[in-house]
């Protein structure tokens, strides 16, 4: 089992920045990918970014490329999402998720953290 706890959400004006953190606990040696997803009111949850735990290779949704950066600190079992140039449409609950090597889907999810961007 892997437990994930997000932090760092809040209220920010458009154009501002926030950094989200996700600390993993439990069987962290089984993590293959860590990802960030978000869900806005009335919308489906969508992929934001992911990072391969060992190599650090990253992937981003087109909507956040050039504005968001995902990174990790293996020693702290923590993944970060640096969000710059925030837009009102980035407003959502942001979730951290983890996937094991043989999984086709993200199996472990955090409780989510609210990000609100005011115009």
C-alpha angles and dihedrals in degrees: 000000000000124000120204127195121187127201140166104069123135147121120309136165121249110278092030132114139239134179120214122201130201119191118198125208136176119031095011090153087071095058115114101167134014118198143181121224132175138203124199122198111284093006135100122257112269137196117255108171143330139199130200105237099222104033100031094227111157141208130193140193112248091242093064103033112128092015105059128051126194119203139160141215106208093190090059095037086232134134123198136204113202108198119194133174090024119200130202088249089064088069108121146107106280119214131195117215137182133208131195123225097260096040123105093200139038106270105182125055137185124226094258134243126234120240117188122184116193122206 
